[in-house]
Amino acid sequence: MATIAQIIADVTGETRRPDLAARIERAVKNAVLRLHQSELFARDLHEGVVSGGPYTSAAPDSRYIIPISALTGFRLLSKFHDYDATSGIVGQEYSIEDNPNYSLNSFGSMRTRMVRMVGTNLVVLAGDTVGSTRNFYASWYKDPDVSNTANSTWITEKHPYAVMWAAVAQVHRSNGKAEEANAAQADAMTEYNNILINNITLQGR
């Protein structure tokens, strides 16, 4: 298992620049995030119950407002369903719309059973009465937590050299070593292709 700290040590050894500790740490954390965000990896999906309510009346429609902070590490919504907390049964799915203009149907009326992102919130149109509460079951792509170098992710564990060579290339490039940076980037791309070959990526959401 490779933690972020272990990869930082490897990058430091490869670049022979212990004097650039802060820059190397940033490069490694950046590489981890970029690799996870480069594709919709099934292993980055996270699921959980979120609570919506009370249903509020706000122009131009009534809605549930759910802060994305309620979805840990939120990057992108994948699926959104009703959820019955009593039976534990997942219910009907909501459509996910990125364009607020799609909130109207072909007759110009407000659509229901739709969720979209507005600012730092998920806005859910459910057709409920004001004051109602409802539970939802959400599936979302989650960014890894790179704030603590003792942490690891499935990419740092299974494909540590993809992170290492990407960070090495970034450090060399920032130091004006183009040849070394290009060589490291080529190795990083080889390792990245291994990630794509050996892990499931999802189309769309």
KOLTIKE-285244 format. One line per field, with one value per residue: residue number from 0; residue in three letters; x, y, z of N, C-alpha, C in turn. Coordinates in steps of 0.2 Angstrom, whole numbers, plus 5000, padded with zeros to 4 digits. Layout:
BEGIN
nr = c(NUM  ...) $
rest = c(Ala  ...) $
n_east = c(X  ...) $
n_north = c(Y  ...) $
n_up = c(Z  ...) $
ca_east = c(X  ...) $
ca_north = c(Y  ...) $
ca_up = c(Z  ...) $
c_east = c(X  ...) $
c_north = c(Y  ...) $
c_up = c(Z  ...) $
***
This chain:
BEGIN
nr = c(0  1  2  3  4  5  6  7  8  9  10  11  12  13  14  15  16  17  18  19  20  21  22  23  24  25  26  27  28  29  30  31  32  33  34  35  36  37  38  39  40  41  42  43  44  45  46  47  48  49  50  51  52  53  54  55  56  57  58  59  60  61  62  63  64  65  66  67  68  69  70  71  72  73  74  75  76  77  78  79  80  81  82  83  84  85  86  87  88  89  90  91  92  93  94  95  96  97  98  99  100  101  102  103  104  105  106  107  108  109  110  111  112  113  114  115  116  117  118  119  120  121  122  123  124  125  126  127  128  129  130  131  132  133  134  135  136  137  138  139  140  141  142  143  144  145  146  147  148  149  150  151  152  153  154  155  156  157  158  159  160  161  162  163  164  165  166  167  168  169  170  171  172  173  174  175  176  177  178  179  180  181  182  183  184  185  186  187  188  189  190  191  192  193  194  195  196  197  198  199  200  201  202  203  204) $
rest = c(Met  Ala  Thr  Ile  Ala  Gln  Ile  Ile  Ala  Asp  Val  Thr  Gly  Glu  Thr  Arg  Arg  Pro  Asp  Leu  Ala  Ala  Arg  Ile  Glu  Arg  Ala  Val  Lys  Asn  Ala  Val  Leu  Arg  Leu  His  Gln  Ser  Glu  Leu  Phe  Ala  Arg  Asp  Leu  His  Glu  Gly  Val  Val  Ser  Gly  Gly  Pro  Tyr  Thr  Ser  Ala  Ala  Pro  Asp  Ser  Arg  Tyr  Ile  Ile  Pro  Ile  Ser  Ala  Leu  Thr  Gly  Phe  Arg  Leu  Leu  Ser  Lys  Phe  His  Asp  Tyr  Asp  Ala  Thr  Ser  Gly  Ile  Val  Gly  Gln  Glu  Tyr  Ser  Ile  Glu  Asp  Asn  Pro  Asn  Tyr  Ser  Leu  Asn  Ser  Phe  Gly  Ser  Met  Arg  Thr  Arg  Met  Val  Arg  Met  Val  Gly  Thr  Asn  Leu  Val  Val  Leu  Ala  Gly  Asp  Thr  Val  Gly  Ser  Thr  Arg  Asn  Phe  Tyr  Ala  Ser  Trp  Tyr  Lys  Asp  Pro  Asp  Val  Ser  Asn  Thr  Ala  Asn  Ser  Thr  Trp  Ile  Thr  Glu  Lys  His  Pro  Tyr  Ala  Val  Met  Trp  Ala  Ala  Val  Ala  Gln  Val  His  Arg  Ser  Asn  Gly  Lys  Ala  Glu  Glu  Ala  Asn  Ala  Ala  Gln  Ala  Asp  Ala  Met  Thr  Glu  Tyr  Asn  Asn  Ile  Leu  Ile  Asn  Asn  Ile  Thr  Leu  Gln  Gly  Arg) $
n_east = c(5004  5003  5005  5001  5012  5022  5024  5027  5040  5046  5046  5054  5066  5068  5069  5079  5079  5077  5076  5065  5053  5040  5035  5036  5027  5015  5014  5013  5000  4992  4994  4987  4974  4971  4972  4962  4951  4952  4944  4928  4928  4922  4926  4927  4914  4902  4889  4874  4862  4853  4845  4831  4823  4814  4802  4803  4796  4802  4805  4809  4801  4795  4805  4817  4832  4848  4863  4879  4889  4884  4886  4899  4915  4911  4910  4903  4887  4879  4868  4851  4838  4822  4820  4814  4815  4809  4806  4818  4819  4824  4817  4809  4818  4826  4828  4843  4848  4858  4856  4848  4837  4830  4821  4808  4794  4789  4777  4778  4777  4782  4794  4794  4802  4816  4833  4846  4861  4865  4875  4882  4873  4862  4847  4831  4817  4802  4788  4781  4772  4773  4784  4785  4795  4808  4817  4832  4841  4857  4870  4886  4901  4916  4929  4946  4953  4966  4972  4978  4994  4995  4985  4978  4973  4964  4971  4983  4987  4986  4991  5004  5015  5010  5006  5018  5027  5020  5020  5034  5037  5031  5038  5051  5048  5044  5057  5063  5069  5067  5069  5071  5058  5050  5053  5049  5035  5031  5033  5023  5012  5011  5009  4997  4989  4988  4980  4968  4966  4964  4954  4936  4928  4915  4902  4896  4887) $
n_north = c(4994  5011  5026  5044  5051  5042  5041  5054  5054  5045  5053  5063  5057  5053  5065  5071  5082  5087  5099  5105  5102  5107  5110  5098  5090  5097  5094  5080  5079  5086  5077  5066  5070  5074  5062  5054  5062  5062  5053  5045  5035  5019  5015  5027  5030  5034  5030  5035  5040  5055  5069  5079  5094  5106  5106  5120  5136  5145  5157  5151  5141  5128  5119  5106  5110  5104  5105  5103  5099  5090  5078  5069  5074  5077  5077  5075  5072  5056  5047  5048  5045  5043  5038  5027  5027  5019  5007  5005  5004  5009  5021  5029  5035  5051  5063  5070  5086  5097  5110  5124  5128  5117  5115  5117  5109  5102  5109  5121  5121  5119  5106  5091  5080  5081  5085  5097  5106  5120  5133  5130  5120  5106  5106  5100  5096  5091  5091  5092  5097  5113  5113  5100  5085  5074  5059  5055  5044  5045  5044  5047  5054  5054  5065  5061  5063  5073  5080  5075  5068  5055  5048  5036  5031  5022  5023  5027  5016  5005  5009  5017  5022  5029  5041  5045  5047  5057  5067  5069  5073  5085  5092  5092  5100  5112  5116  5119  5108  5101  5090  5079  5080  5077  5064  5058  5061  5053  5040  5042  5042  5029  5022  5028  5023  5010  5011  5014  5002  4993  4996  5000  5011  5023  5028  5044  5048) $
n_up = c(5000  4996  5003  5001  5007  5006  4992  4990  4996  4987  4975  4979  4980  4967  4960  4967  4975  4989  4994  4989  4996  4999  4986  4980  4987  4984  4970  4970  4977  4968  4957  4961  4962  4949  4942  4947  4943  4930  4923  4923  4935  4941  4953  4960  4964  4976  4988  4996  5009  5008  5016  5012  5014  5024  5011  5001  4995  4982  4970  4953  4956  4967  4979  4985  4994  4994  5002  4994  5002  5010  5004  5004  4999  4986  4968  4956  4952  4950  4951  4957  4968  4975  4992  5004  5021  5031  5025  5019  5005  4989  4978  4965  4951  4948  4935  4930  4927  4918  4913  4917  4909  4905  4914  4911  4903  4887  4886  4892  4905  4923  4926  4936  4947  4945  4946  4949  4949  4957  4960  4976  4979  4978  4969  4970  4961  4966  4966  4978  4992  5000  5014  5016  5019  5014  5010  5001  4990  4985  4972  4969  4961  4969  4976  4981  4997  5000  5009  5020  5021  5025  5020  5008  4992  4980  4968  4972  4979  4970  4958  4960  4953  4943  4949  4954  4943  4936  4945  4946  4933  4933  4943  4937  4926  4931  4935  4924  4917  4903  4895  4905  4911  4900  4898  4910  4909  4899  4904  4914  4906  4901  4913  4916  4906  4910  4921  4915  4907  4917  4925  4928  4918  4917  4905  4901  4915) $
ca_east = c(5000  5007  5001  5003  5018  5027  5025  5031  5047  5049  5047  5060  5072  5069  5071  5085  5078  5074  5075  5059  5048  5033  5033  5035  5020  5009  5014  5010  4993  4989  4994  4982  4967  4970  4971  4955  4946  4953  4939  4922  4930  4917  4929  4926  4907  4900  4882  4872  4855  4853  4839  4829  4817  4808  4801  4802  4794  4806  4805  4802  4798  4796  4811  4821  4839  4853  4870  4883  4893  4881  4889  4906  4920  4907  4913  4898  4881  4878  4861  4847  4832  4818  4822  4810  4819  4806  4807  4825  4818  4826  4812  4809  4824  4825  4832  4848  4849  4864  4854  4842  4832  4827  4816  4801  4793  4787  4771  4780  4775  4788  4794  4795  4806  4822  4838  4851  4866  4864  4880  4884  4867  4858  4840  4827  4810  4798  4781  4778  4769  4778  4784  4786  4802  4809  4824  4834  4847  4861  4876  4890  4908  4920  4936  4950  4955  4973  4974  4982  4998  4995  4980  4980  4968  4965  4976  4990  4988  4986  4995  5008  5020  5006  5006  5025  5030  5016  5023  5041  5037  5029  5044  5056  5046  5045  5064  5066  5072  5062  5071  5069  5051  5046  5054  5044  5028  5030  5032  5017  5006  5011  5006  4990  4985  4987  4974  4962  4965  4963  4948  4930  4926  4908  4901  4891  4887) $
ca_north = c(5000  5017  5032  5050  5052  5037  5043  5060  5052  5042  5058  5067  5053  5052  5071  5072  5089  5087  5106  5107  5098  5109  5110  5091  5088  5100  5091  5073  5079  5088  5072  5061  5073  5074  5055  5052  5067  5061  5048  5043  5028  5016  5015  5033  5031  5033  5031  5036  5043  5062  5071  5085  5097  5106  5109  5127  5140  5150  5158  5151  5134  5125  5114  5104  5112  5100  5107  5097  5097  5084  5073  5069  5073  5078  5080  5074  5067  5050  5044  5051  5042  5043  5033  5026  5026  5014  5000  5004  5003  5014  5022  5031  5039  5058  5065  5075  5091  5102  5116  5126  5129  5111  5114  5117  5104  5105  5113  5127  5120  5117  5099  5089  5074  5083  5087  5100  5109  5127  5135  5124  5116  5102  5108  5095  5097  5084  5092  5091  5103  5117  5111  5092  5082  5068  5056  5053  5040  5048  5041  5053  5053  5057  5066  5059  5067  5073  5085  5072  5064  5048  5045  5033  5030  5015  5024  5027  5009  5000  5012  5022  5025  5034  5047  5047  5049  5063  5072  5070  5077  5092  5095  5094  5105  5119  5118  5120  5102  5099  5083  5075  5081  5073  5057  5056  5061  5047  5035  5043  5040  5022  5020  5030  5018  5004  5012  5013  4996  4988  4998  5001  5018  5023  5033  5048  5048) $
ca_up = c(5000  4995  5005  4998  5010  5003  4985  4990  4997  4980  4970  4982  4978  4960  4958  4971  4977  4995  4996  4986  4999  4998  4979  4978  4990  4980  4964  4971  4978  4962  4952  4963  4961  4942  4940  4949  4940  4922  4920  4928  4937  4945  4960  4964  4965  4983  4988  5003  5010  5010  5018  5009  5018  5022  5004  5001  4990  4980  4963  4950  4958  4974  4978  4991  4993  4998  5001  4992  5008  5013  5000  5006  4993  4980  4962  4951  4953  4945  4951  4962  4969  4981  4997  5010  5026  5035  5022  5016  4998  4984  4974  4958  4949  4946  4930  4932  4921  4919  4910  4920  4904  4904  4920  4908  4898  4880  4886  4895  4912  4927  4926  4942  4947  4942  4951  4946  4953  4957  4965  4980  4981  4973  4969  4968  4960  4967  4965  4984  4995  5004  5021  5016  5020  5010  5010  4994  4989  4979  4970  4966  4961  4975  4975  4986  5002  4999  5014  5025  5017  5028  5017  5002  4987  4976  4963  4975  4981  4964  4953  4963  4948  4939  4953  4955  4937  4934  4949  4944  4927  4935  4946  4932  4921  4934  4936  4917  4914  4898  4893  4910  4911  4894  4899  4916  4907  4894  4909  4917  4902  4901  4919  4916  4902  4914  4925  4910  4905  4923  4929  4924  4917  4915  4900  4904  4922) $
c_east = c(5004  5002  5004  5010  5024  5029  5029  5039  5050  5050  5053  5066  5074  5072  5078  5085  5074  5073  5069  5053  5041  5031  5032  5028  5014  5009  5011  5002  4989  4988  4988  4975  4966  4969  4964  4950  4947  4947  4933  4924  4924  4920  4929  4919  4906  4893  4880  4865  4856  4846  4837  4823  4819  4807  4799  4799  4798  4806  4810  4799  4799  4801  4813  4828  4843  4860  4875  4888  4890  4883  4896  4911  4916  4910  4907  4893  4880  4871  4857  4840  4828  4820  4817  4814  4816  4807  4814  4825  4820  4820  4813  4816  4822  4830  4837  4849  4854  4862  4848  4836  4828  4822  4809  4800  4791  4781  4772  4779  4782  4788  4795  4800  4812  4826  4843  4855  4865  4869  4883  4879  4865  4850  4836  4820  4806  4791  4777  4775  4774  4778  4786  4793  4802  4816  4825  4840  4851  4867  4880  4898  4912  4927  4940  4952  4963  4976  4979  4987  4998  4989  4982  4973  4969  4970  4983  4992  4990  4991  5000  5013  5016  5007  5013  5028  5026  5019  5030  5042  5035  5034  5049  5054  5046  5052  5067  5070  5067  5063  5069  5061  5047  5047  5049  5037  5027  5029  5025  5011  5006  5007  4998  4986  4984  4981  4968  4960  4962  4957  4942  4929  4919  4907  4895  4892  4888) $
c_north = c(5006  5023  5038  5052  5048  5039  5050  5059  5049  5048  5063  5063  5053  5059  5074  5080  5089  5094  5109  5103  5100  5109  5102  5088  5091  5096  5084  5074  5081  5082  5067  5064  5072  5067  5053  5056  5066  5057  5047  5036  5025  5016  5021  5035  5030  5034  5032  5040  5050  5064  5078  5088  5102  5109  5116  5130  5145  5150  5155  5145  5133  5119  5112  5107  5108  5103  5102  5095  5091  5077  5073  5069  5074  5081  5080  5070  5062  5048  5048  5048  5044  5037  5033  5023  5020  5007  4999  5003  5009  5015  5025  5036  5046  5059  5070  5080  5096  5109  5118  5127  5123  5110  5115  5112  5107  5109  5120  5127  5117  5109  5097  5082  5075  5086  5091  5104  5116  5130  5129  5120  5112  5105  5103  5097  5091  5085  5091  5098  5106  5114  5103  5091  5076  5066  5054  5048  5042  5043  5046  5051  5057  5058  5063  5064  5067  5078  5082  5067  5056  5044  5041  5032  5024  5016  5024  5020  5004  5003  5018  5025  5030  5041  5049  5050  5056  5068  5074  5074  5084  5096  5097  5100  5112  5121  5119  5114  5099  5092  5078  5075  5077  5066  5054  5056  5055  5041  5036  5041  5033  5019  5022  5025  5012  5005  5011  5006  4991  4991  5000  5008  5018  5029  5037  5050  5041) $
c_up = c(5000  4997  5001  5001  5007  4996  4985  4992  4991  4975  4972  4980  4971  4957  4961  4973  4983  4997  4993  4989  4998  4991  4977  4981  4986  4974  4965  4973  4972  4957  4954  4961  4953  4939  4941  4945  4932  4919  4925  4930  4942  4952  4964  4965  4973  4983  4996  5003  5012  5011  5014  5012  5022  5015  5004  4995  4988  4972  4959  4951  4965  4974  4985  4989  4997  4997  4999  4997  5011  5010  5000  5000  4986  4974  4957  4953  4948  4945  4957  4962  4975  4986  5003  5016  5031  5032  5019  5008  4994  4979  4967  4957  4947  4940  4932  4926  4923  4917  4913  4916  4903  4910  4917  4903  4891  4880  4890  4903  4916  4927  4934  4941  4944  4947  4947  4951  4952  4962  4969  4983  4976  4974  4966  4968  4961  4966  4972  4987  5000  5011  5021  5017  5016  5010  5002  4995  4983  4978  4967  4966  4966  4974  4981  4991  5002  5004  5019  5021  5020  5024  5010  4998  4983  4971  4966  4977  4975  4959  4955  4958  4944  4942  4953  4949  4935  4939  4948  4938  4929  4938  4941  4928  4924  4936  4929  4914  4909  4897  4899  4911  4906  4895  4905  4913  4902  4899  4913  4913  4901  4907  4919  4911  4905  4918  4921  4909  4911  4927  4925  4924  4915  4910  4903  4911  4925) $
***
